[in-house]
């Protein structure tokens, strides 16, 4: 059994006899002396084989990624390498054994790799040997170890919940698994352990956690893949503040321990959902820079400008963002690019005004002098500032300016990448209305408790009902969702009825909860920080696949294992499934 790592040894171990195992990272033949960079999980140590060594021929014929065993004496290096932890020493080899050979590599195992991602994923076991990915996975292990210890110390009990469960309408698309014994019926992989953790509260566990795998059949993107992991936790007899405080401790402690960046102090800033939308155009704002969205609708209450006049008649809004001292940074071509950006959010266009000794811009000629002056006064404009304006439907205006805010911050280099700025977005609406269909739907988690409980459904407009629902956000990334759960069955059913489900249907779909809650359900709440996104922020990785061991590709395929794959006729027959081939012209 291997007893030592390469980096266990230092200058203090000179003359010590050692046995080492690992992979040949590099071999150099310097006219008689053969030097081998031996790599293991910990790092590199240099081996030296001299011409009179009986293993010299074996050393000379080694190739990259051969697996070897080497025995020898630790000696001080003549030419030291300050870039290596073991750079003061090398091992003078007196025994060398090839344990396994290697084919020619599909890509070179270096940190500055230029291989296509799909190639790296196909040979992921080789990719993992690279320092960057290896360090990411070691960090993942350390973070999970830290989390588990922290949760145990805080009195939480770890419980594993089932992977095979029932399909439920939780918002995303389920992965389903056909049953062999119950033909025509299907299991589903859990989108999250939502129902199970609530049932654990009914069971009296009071404080539960697990590192939970979650599965959602959605198109992958940089920060989302088909399978991800979250720290799932739930507490009984708690308030929203209690859960948020636990979350603050988790994020603060992880980030301050594992990241060198400045972390926002506890308690984190709390921003109501509506305020976040109004000020930042998103419910996951990046607080590392200011540049708020400003409402200037009242400036135009008597406007003669037909475009703005029509917006006001249609109960729309007119909002702006100010780029300070940035006139020279935005040419006409650059503004055209920004216009295309806001149009992707369905905005009709982007107006702008440049304030300097002379005022110029796309709408200056159609505005009154008073309106131009009122904008300057209300937004505290100074010479050199440029004002970007979007008008129309509130949701479109806020979303488009929210995206513009992010783009402007990038263009103006306002983002401090040495900060982790956390906040809590709370007071989410319980419902939202689809603008195309007019249908109500849950804004967030359907199991959340509404403010004022069931009474809210009878006394308030559905779109005015707020929920005890919150998100943790860091640097513009949603890091966790949480809520106080609705443990009142009548209230829970009423919420589903308002989005179009009959009570009988809801009770059937969530039979376990509707049965269990009748046997004494405590008030409870919880949250679920995303493990992968925490690691992405610590390591400055833009891609979630760089912090997972064996992720699928960007298209959702497992190129290494060949999944998804076809089943044999025998397998399909056992499952009672018939595959219908789609016509080529379909």
Beta strands, then each sheet from edge to edge (+ up, - down):
strand 1: 17-30
strand 2: 33-40
strand 3: 43-49
strand 4: 67-76
strand 5: 89-100
strand 6: 157-158
strand 7: 164-165
strand 8: 176-178
strand 9: 186-189
strand 10: 207-215
strand 11: 227-236
strand 12: 262-263
strand 13: 269-272
strand 14: 294-295
strand 15: 317-323
strand 16: 351-354
strand 17: 360-361
strand 18: 386-392
strand 19: 419-420
strand 20: 422-426
strand 21: 431-433
strand 22: 440-442
strand 23: 469-474
strand 24: 477-484
strand 25: 524-530
sheet 1: 1+ 2- 3+ 5+ 4- 1+
sheet 2: 6+ 10+ 11- 25+ 24- 23+ 20- 13-
sheet 3: 7+ 9- 8+
sheet 4: 12+ 19+
sheet 5: 14+ 15- 18+ 16- 17+
sheet 6: 21+ 22-
end
